[in-house]
C-alpha cells in the first residue's frame, strides 16, 4: 500500500488536532464521563479506550455533551468492534465513521477519527443527547449553526457547537466528488471574504481564515452511499 504524502499527513493531523482540541477549554482533564456505566462507553473502555475530556455542546441545536476517547488500535478495528458489539449496521452513515446507538432514553453518536500518526491509533468522539431531543429535531428541517459557513446547498446532517470555546462543527453530504466538493466549498468561502491559509494543502484538505476565525474543510467519499461527506470546523480566536 502506498503511504500518504507528508502534505496529506500534515493536514489530516491538523484536522484531527482541531476536532479534538478546539472543542475543549484548557486545561484538559481525564475523567469518567457518566456516573453509571453505559453500554457504548463500556465497549470503548473494553477496547482500551481512555476518556481524555468531556464538555457541553449543542447537538443539532439541542443540549448535549461530548466525550473523547483515545484508543491504541485502528479506526477500522474500532468501527468493526463497535458495530458488532452494539448490533449496528457496518455500513452506517459517513462511510462507517459515524455510528448512532440508542440506549434507553439516550442517543449516542460515535464519531471515529483516524489519528494522523498512523493506522494504529484513533479517537472516538461520543456525542450524547436525550432521545426526546433527538426525536424532536429529527422532525425539523436542520440548519447550519449560526456563523458557520454553509458550504453546501443542502442542510447539514449533523452539527455540534461549543459556546465556551467558540467552536462549531458540521457534516453535510453532496453528490460532487471530494475534490470538486472541496473546491466548491472553497469558492463559497472566498466569496464570503475568507482567505485560504495555504495553497499547498492536499486537494481535499483546506484551511481558511477571516479575522480571528479559522475554518477547516475536509471531504471524503462514502462507498456505501457513493456521495461525498464534507466536514466543516470553525473556531473563533484560534490561529492557523
N, C-alpha and C positions, 0 to 999 in steps of 0.2 A: 504493500500500500504506500502510495506517495505521501510524504509528510506535508504538513501545512507550511506555507511560506511564512517567514518571520513577520511579514506585514499582517497577514491574516491572524496569526497568533497574538500579535500585539493588540489588534483591535478587538479580538474575542476576549482578551484579558481585560481590556478597558470596559467592555460591556459587562463582563462578569463582575468586576470590582464595583462598577457603577450600580448595578442592580442590587448587589449585596450591601454595599456601603452607603448608598445615598438615601436609603430608607431609614438609616439609623442615626440617632443623635449620639455623639461621643459622650462618655466612654462606652465601649461595648461591654456587655456583661453576660457571661454564660449563666443560664438559668433554666429551670424546669418550667415550661410554659403553663401547662394545665395542672390544676390541683389534683385531678383524678386521672388515672391513665386512660387514654383513648386508643382505639384500635390502630388508627393510622400512625400516630406518633410512636406507639409501641412497636409497630412493624419497622419503622425507620430506625429506632434505637436498637432493635434486634439485628439490623443490618450494619450496626456500628456507628449510626448517626449520633452526633452531639449537637444539642441546641446551643447556638452561639449568641443569639439575641432574639428579642421579640419586641413588637411595637404596635401601637394602634394605627389603623388605616381606615380609609373609606373604600369599600369594595363595591364598584358599580353604584356609587352614591349612597350606600348604606353603611352603618358602623360595622367594623370587623377588626380582626387582628392578623398580624403576620409574624410567623416564627421561622427562623432559618436554621437548617441543619447542615453540618458539614459531614461528608462521608468519604471514606477511603477506597471506594470502588467506583466503577464507571457509571455514567448516566444510563447507559443501555441496560446494565445489570440492575440498577435501582428501579428503572421503569418496569422491567420484566418482573422483578420480585414484588413490587407494589401491585401491579396488575394481577398477578397470580394470587397473592395472599388476600387481597381485598376484593377479589372477584370482579375486577374492572376489565372492560374490553381492551385488548392490546393495541387496537387502532383508535385510541382516544384522540380528541381534537389536538391541534397544534403538532401533528406528526408524532403523537405519543408523548410530547413533552409536558402537557398539562393533563393531569388526571383529576377527575371530580369524584368525591366519595361522600356519601351521606351516612352520618352516624346519629341515630335518634333524631334530635331536633337541631342538629348542626350540619352544615355543608362545608366540606374542606376541599379546597383546590390545591393540588400538589404540583408545583412547577419545578421540573427537574432541569438543572442547568449544568452542562459540562464545564469543568474547570479548564482554564486556558493552559495550565501547565502540562496537560496531557490527558490521556483517556482513563487514567486510573483513579481519578478523584472527581467529585461533583458536589453540588449544593442542592438541597431541596428547600424551596420556599413554600411554606404551608399557609395558605390564606384561609381564614376561618370566619364564618358568619352564620347567623341563625337561619334555619330552614324557612322560617316565615319571611324574613327579609329577602332571601334568595328567591322564594316563590313570587314575592310581590314585584321585585324588579324584573323578573323573567317575563312578566306580563306587560311590561312597559317597553317603549322604544328606547334603547340605550343611547347615551350621548357621550361625546368626548368630554373629558374633565375640563373644567374651566381653566383657560390659559394654556392648555396643551394643544399644540398644532394638530389640526385634523388633516392628516397626511393621506387619507384615502377618502373616496366618495362614500364609502359605506361606514356605518356606525361601528365602534369597537366591539369586539366580542367580550372583552374583559378589561377592567381598569382598576387601578389601585392608587390612592392618593394619601400621602402622609403630610399633614399640615405642619407638623413640628419641624420637619426637615425641608419643607417647600419642594417636595418631590412628587412627580406624577409618572405613572407607568400605564401604558395601554397596549393592547394587542388587537389587531384587525386582520381581516383576510381580503385578498384581492386576486383576480384571475391572472394578473400580469406575472411574468416570471420574476424571480428575485432581483435580478439586475435591473430590469425595467421598473419594478415596483420601487426600488431604492432611488432610481433616477427620478421617477415621477414625484416621490416624496421630497427629494432634494430640491426639485424645481418649485414645489409648493412653498417650502421653507424660504428659498431665495426670494421669491416674490413677496413674502411677508417680512423681508428685511433681515433674515438670518444669513450669516456668513459661514461658509464651510471652513473648518479649522485646518484641515489637511487634505490636499488633493491627492496624496499618496496612499490614501486608505484603500482597502480592498473594496471591490465593486458593491458588495452587499453590507458593508460597514461604513457608516459615515458619522461625522461629528460636526455639530454646528454651534455657533454662539451668537447671542444677541444681548448686548449689555452684560448684565450679571447672570444671564441664563445660559445654560448649556443643554444641548439636545443631542441624543444619540439615536441612530436608526440602525436596525438590523433586520434583514429579511432572509427567510428560508422557505424551501418548498416542502409541502406535506405530500408524501407519496400516497397517503390514504385518500385525500380529497383532491389531489392534483391542483391545489391552489396554493398561493403564497401567503405565508404568515408574516406580517410586518410588525415589529415591536418598536415602540417609541418611548424613550425615557428622557424626562426633563427635570433638571434641578436648577433652582434659583440660588445664586450665591456661590456656586461651585466654580472652579477654574479648570480650564482644559488640561 
